[in-house]
Amino acid sequence: MNWELIFSETLSQALGPTAVVYALAAIGLNVQFGYTGLLNFGQAAFAGVCAYGLAMGVLTFGWPFWPSVLAGLVGAALLALVLGVTTLRLRADYLAIATVAAAEALRRLVRMVEMSPWTGGAEGLRGFSDTFRDYGRELGITQNLRLGPLFFTGTNLWVMIVGWGLVAVTLLVVWLAMRSPWGRVLKSIREDEDAARSLGKNVFSYKVQALLLGGVIGGLAGLIQGLRFGNVAPDQFHTTFTFYVYAVLILGGVARVFGPVVGAVLFWGIYNFLNQFLRELEKLKVLPTSILTADKVDALVFILLGAGIIALLIFRPQGIFGDRREISFHVR
């Protein structure tokens, strides 16, 4: 069994662009769910709108790169405002249904054949990241990097530098925000919004603000996703994207500033370890084909991950760095 390959792939992916994408998405969800108690199941929509804003700005409308980035972020903010105004008066379970329905409706919309001239339909859009990659070349970030067991291509390395930089900035923003009076109001809403309202706080306004901040941060995840692959497609922002983000957040610890980052690194590290380990095990032919074959590896990985998440929820529902009291609130 090639243990060197297994650990190299595990460590590289744990710090790679995918971990960056889910760390950013989970940081945004942490603001909404962890600190405010908003049961948002539409985080994929914010990432998708921002990614499509960039791609459509460059390819469909012929805008320069940076105005297109701004358009994507504005699109995520507008989506947060629309969802906030229309759904945040709902109870938690209805809010979850409304947000996941909105995310799926948007995904189906951009897949429509009639939308192909603007969105590319089911195939999506590609070829909008050239300017971003040119910036990396100008800085000399073109060579592959081998650092001990870690290996990154030149393109992924540039995406990681920008991505982890955005993670650091958003963590600082969230840390400062949650230490401010504004952040303390969000936590009071999570604990008991009736008590916060009785103290004269505009609970609805604060909820919209939390959804807006978390949505824009989630939009940054979509930007990194699109820039990494150089294309965006509807199925990149399936509802499973949001479920993975919740798994990442719960694993690291809800309502903890660094919880999303730890969760993203561990989640994708474990995922890739299982994937590579099972593929190497399959080559040894030590298990019967009824249990393990090459085409069964992906399914087994998800089965084992699912079992692990269930065990985590049973034995340590607060995650690694979380506090059980942080998840005992009454979401509304």
HELIX and SHEET records of a PDB file:
HELIX    1   1 TRP A    3  ALA A   14  1                                  12    
HELIX    2   2 PRO A   17  LEU A   29  1                                  13    
HELIX    3   3 ASN A   30  TYR A   35  3                                   6    
HELIX    4   4 GLN A   43  ALA A   55  1                                  13    
HELIX    5   5 MET A   56  THR A   60  3                                   5    
HELIX    6   6 PHE A   65  THR A   87  1                                  23    
HELIX    7   7 ALA A   92  ARG A  111  1                                  20    
HELIX    8   8 VAL A  113  MET A  115  5                                   3    
HELIX    9   9 SER A  116  THR A  119  1                                   4    
HELIX   10  10 GLY A  121  GLU A  123  5                                   3    
HELIX   11  11 ASP A  130  GLU A  138  1                                   9    
HELIX   12  12 GLY A  154  MET A  178  1                                  25    
HELIX   13  13 PRO A  181  SER A  198  1                                  18    
HELIX   14  14 VAL A  203  PHE A  229  1                                  27    
HELIX   15  15 PRO A  234  PHE A  237  5                                   4    
HELIX   16  16 THR A  239  GLY A  252  1                                  14    
HELIX   17  17 GLY A  259  LEU A  284  1                                  26    
HELIX   18  18 ALA A  294  LYS A  296  5                                   3    
HELIX   19  19 VAL A  297  PHE A  315  1                                  19    
HELIX   20  20 ARG A  324  ILE A  327  5                                   4    
SHEET    1   A 2 LEU A 125  ARG A 126  0                                        
SHEET    2   A 2 ASN A 231  VAL A 232 -1                                        
SHEET    1   B 2 LEU A 145  LEU A 147  0                                        
SHEET    2   B 2 LEU A 150  PHE A 152 -1                                        
END                                                                             
